[in-house]
Amino acid sequence: MRAAIDYSLAKRTCEACRGDFIPTRDKQRFCSRAECKRDRERKPRLSPYVGLSTGQIGAIAELLVSADLLAQGYEVFRSVSQAASCDLIALRGAQLLRVEVRTRARRVDGSISMNRPPTDAGRQDLYAYVTHDREIVYEPVG
């Protein structure tokens, strides 16, 4: 059984009106004012990938990371199977990296969620997180 979480301890700022509020849900981003609710519903998604499948978005991210690694002097090999243990292999001299590519949206505060599932441990040497504005952030495993 999950323990109840008290969100009242963390005051937040409404993304629409910039006023402080006490959240009632974990991922609540707007206060409960009617104007803020209308603003939230009116705001368009900022993703440049609207209308594309998740497979297409993933392929775009892998190609962006491939180009970046090539520019850094790596030879890059891309998996032809969706069930492979990693997305890319990057090779430079004797250094071989297994690369997992993930897409991430930027949070309101500008940070990027770079969490990865614990089941991936040991299968990759490097994570490449691609934001919707096509910034690439690398995180070594281990």
Secondary structure, DSSP 4 states (H G I P E B T S, - for coil): -PPPP-GGGS-EE-TTT--EE--SSTT--S-S-HHHHHHHHHSPP--TTTT--HHHHHHHHHHHHHHHHHHTT-EEEE-S-TTSS-SEEEEETTEEEEEEEEEEPBPTTS-B-----GGGTTT-SEEEEEETT--EEEEE--
